[in-house]
Structures are given as structure tokens and as C-alpha cells.
């Protein structure tokens, strides 16, 4: 059976690292879209407008297929990549970490910078509550009123919660099914003959 779970953080969290007068403030956010990421970045850039750098990394999607690391003017690979590495090592997705740097007047060098961004990001992750979520598939069911009891029995058997229900002339409802159960659920509904099922 394939794995249909992933990990993200439950709520925003913060971390901090100080080195030779420089301060690295880390902010971690649960996110689902690039628009959400932009909104967080815009707000942090306004709130910390006097900071030297706002480096960040994010990973999106249950399969971690959308990701980005940004050094925001730091030497290449010293800001975004270490933050991204911490997301990977914590096995997180749907998560953004931004590390805001206030320069303390002493250069840290490439390895010192990379370590600072990594440590600040790790601190934010350690201060977060990590949650496990399931990959779900959404279906829409269409059926006549006469099939209502059969449909509801299947939904109850699978422990699902009906959504967007419409029981006028023809009945319609949506459900979210855990990916590992989706084939079994689809087959059970198809056995009812009079019910139409479509993935959303």
C-alpha cells in the first residue's frame, strides 16, 4: 500500500540565532499556495523593512513537487538552500520559512552564513507543532432520492463527512476520501449502478 500521508506545521512559529552581532529571525508558516507565500513575504518585508536580507525557502504539495529557495542578496547558496535543507530534513511540506537578517557589522563568511540560516530555520521548526495529514481525493456523487440510503450507508462505512449537499430534484454531494481508500470507495459506489461518481 502506498504512503498517503505528509507532514506540515500546525501554526506559525518563530526561531532565533545570533552570531557576532548579527541577528537571524526565523518565521515558519503553514501555507498552501504561492499567493499565501507572497502575502507572508510582503508583510515581513514591511514589518522588518530595516533588515539587510529576507532569505526564504518553501515546499508545497503532498509530493513536495513545488519548492523554491531564495538567497535575497546573500552569497549564492548561503541563505535559501540551508533553510530548504531544514525543511527537507524535517520532512515538511506546505511550509514556508523566512529568515530575516540584521547585520551586526562583522562578516561571517560563507560557511558561517549557511550555518546561521540553517540554525535559525531549525529553531523555528523545533518551536513548531508538526502534524501529519492525509492525501485526500475529492469526489462528487450524483444520484436519485431513491438511492439516498445506500449512498449514506457507504459514506458512513468509510467514516466520511458529506460536503456541499444538495437534495432537491436530483441529489448531489461531495466527499473527501483518503487516497489509500479511494479505489475501494469508488468501486463500492459504482456497484450501486444508479449513482454517478466523478473526481473533482
Residue pairs with C-beta under 8 A, 6 or more apart in sequence:
1 180
2 179
2 180
4 62
4 134
4 135
4 178
4 179
4 180
5 132
5 133
5 134
5 135
6 62
6 64
6 93
6 94
6 132
6 133
6 135
7 90
7 91
7 92
7 93
7 130
7 131
7 132
7 133
8 30
8 92
8 93
8 94
8 95
8 130
8 131
8 133
9 28
9 29
9 30
9 92
9 95
9 125
9 128
9 129
9 130
9 131
10 30
10 128
10 129
10 130
10 131
11 30
11 128
11 129
12 27
12 28
12 29
12 30
13 27
13 28
13 124
13 125
13 127
13 128
13 129
14 25
14 26
14 27
14 28
14 124
14 127
15 25
15 26
15 28
15 120
15 121
15 122
15 123
15 124
15 125
15 126
15 127
16 23
16 24
16 25
16 26
16 120
16 123
17 23
17 24
17 26
17 116
17 119
17 120
17 123
18 24
19 104
19 108
19 112
19 115
19 116
20 104
20 106
20 108
20 112
21 103
21 104
21 105
21 106
22 101
22 102
22 103
22 104
22 106
22 108
22 116
23 101
23 102
23 104
24 99
24 100
24 101
24 116
24 117
24 119
24 120
25 48
25 51
25 99
25 100
25 101
25 102
25 120
26 97
26 98
26 99
26 100
26 120
26 121
26 123
26 124
27 40
27 44
27 97
27 98
27 99
27 100
27 124
28 95
28 96
28 97
28 121
28 124
28 125
28 127
28 128
29 36
29 40
29 95
29 96
29 97
29 98
30 94
30 95
31 37
31 40
31 58
31 60
31 94
31 95
31 96
32 60
32 94
33 60
34 60
34 66
36 96
37 58
37 96
40 96
40 98
41 54
41 56
41 98
44 54
44 98
44 100
45 54
48 54
48 100
50 102
51 100
51 101
51 102
52 73
52 101
52 102
52 103
53 71
53 72
53 73
53 74
53 79
53 100
53 101
54 72
54 98
54 99
54 100
54 101
55 70
55 71
55 72
55 74
55 79
55 80
55 83
55 98
55 99
55 101
55 117
56 68
56 69
56 70
56 72
56 80
56 83
56 96
56 97
56 98
56 99
57 67
57 68
57 69
57 70
57 80
57 81
57 83
57 84
57 87
57 96
57 97
57 121
58 67
58 68
58 87
58 95
58 96
58 97
59 66
59 67
59 84
59 87
59 88
59 92
59 93
59 94
59 95
60 66
60 67
60 93
60 94
61 93
61 94
62 93
62 133
62 135
64 93
67 84
67 87
68 80
69 79
69 80
69 81
69 83
69 84
70 79
70 80
71 77
71 78
71 79
71 80
71 81
72 79
72 80
74 101
74 113
74 117
75 110
75 113
77 110
77 114
78 110
78 113
78 114
78 117
79 99
79 101
79 113
79 114
79 117
80 117
81 114
82 114
82 115
82 117
82 118
82 121
83 97
83 99
83 117
83 118
83 121
85 118
86 97
86 118
86 121
86 122
86 125
87 93
87 95
87 97
87 121
87 125
90 125
90 130
92 125
92 130
97 121
97 124
97 125
99 117
99 120
99 121
101 116
101 117
108 116
134 178
134 179
135 178
135 179
136 176
136 177
136 178
136 179
137 176
137 177
137 178
137 179
137 182
137 199
138 174
138 175
138 176
138 177
138 199
138 200
139 174
139 175
139 177
139 182
139 185
139 186
139 189
139 197
139 198
139 199
139 200
140 172
140 173
140 174
140 197
140 198
140 200
141 151
141 171
141 172
141 173
141 174
141 175
141 189
141 195
141 196
141 197
142 170
142 171
142 172
142 195
142 196
142 197
142 198
143 151
143 170
143 171
143 172
143 192
143 194
143 195
143 196
144 170
144 171
144 194
145 167
145 171
146 194
147 171
147 192
147 194
147 195
148 167
148 171
150 192
150 195
151 171
151 173
151 189
151 192
151 195
152 162
154 185
154 188
154 189
154 192
155 162
155 175
157 188
158 177
158 181
158 185
158 188
160 175
160 176
160 177
160 185
161 175
161 176
162 173
162 174
162 175
163 173
163 174
163 175
163 176
164 172
164 173
164 174
165 171
165 172
165 173
166 172
166 173
174 200
175 185
177 185
186 197
189 195
189 197
190 197
